[in-house]
């Protein structure tokens, strides 16, 4: 990323002008106590399969559930006390653990 952002700085409005990731596919970065930053080539659809056109290749998606512009982040996570890490709390996906026990 060309610019370092803290979770408090990451909203869809603030990241809309960032360049897309260098990779040919999407890169999704969960920000600690903040949104999911999606950069690159991606397709965003609603639960009915209708495409949501973000109009750009870098977006911040809400993960606190309180944004007024869902699915995009509006910074509400800062005021709501949302807490989430930037990495999984488990060393590997739960599905792998379940499969190994079978």
N, C-alpha and C positions, 0 to 999 in steps of 0.2 A: 504494500500500500504506500502510496506516495506521501501520505499525510497520516500522522499518528493521531487517533481520536480516542478519548476516554468515553466510557459508557454515557456519561452526562452530556457529551457533545454529539452523540449519534442520534439523529432523527432523520426521517426521510428527507425533509427539507434541506438539511445540512449536507447530505451525501449525494444529492441528485446531480451535482456537477462534477463529482469525482470521476476520473477515467475508469473504464471497465478494467477488470483484471486482465493480466497478460495471457492467461490460459484460454484455450478455445472453448472451454465449458464454464459453467457457473462455479464460483467459489462462494461458499456460505460461511460467514464468520459470526458465531454467537458472541456478542459483547457481554462481559460480566455486568450483571444488573442492568442490562440494556437489550436492544433489539437484535435481530438477525440481519447482518449486512450481506446482501446478495449482489455479486458483481459478475459480469460476463454475459454469456448467452444463456438465457433462461426463458421459460414460458410460464406465466402466472395464470392460473385458472381458478374459478370458484368451484364450489362443490357440485354444481350442475355441469361443469365442463366448459362454461363460457369463459373466453379469454378476457383477462383484465390487462389492458394495455397501460403499463406504467410510463410509457413515453421515453424511456431511457434504459441504460444497461446497468445502472447502479441504484439499488433501493435499500431502504431500511424497513424491515418488516417487524410489526409489533409482536412481542411475545409475552407482554404483561396482560394483554386482553382488555386494556382500558383506553386505548387510543380512540380519538374521535374521528380518525380517518382510516380505520381498519380497511385492508390488512396492513396499511403503512403505519409507521411509527410517528407520533407527534410529540414525543418527549414526556408523555404522562408518566412513564415508568419512574422518573425522578421524583415526582410528587407523591406517587402512590406507595412508595416503599418497596417496590418490586425487587426481589433478590433471586439471582440465578447465576450459577458459575458460567465460565466460558468454555468449560470442558466437561465431559461426562464424569459423574461421580463413581462410575464403575469402570474397571480396566478394559472391559469389552462388552459388547451388546448383550443384554439379558437373554436374547434368543439363543446365542451361542452357549451360554451357561445352561439353559434349559435343555438344549439338544445334547450336550455332553452328559447330562444325568440320565438320559433315556437309554 
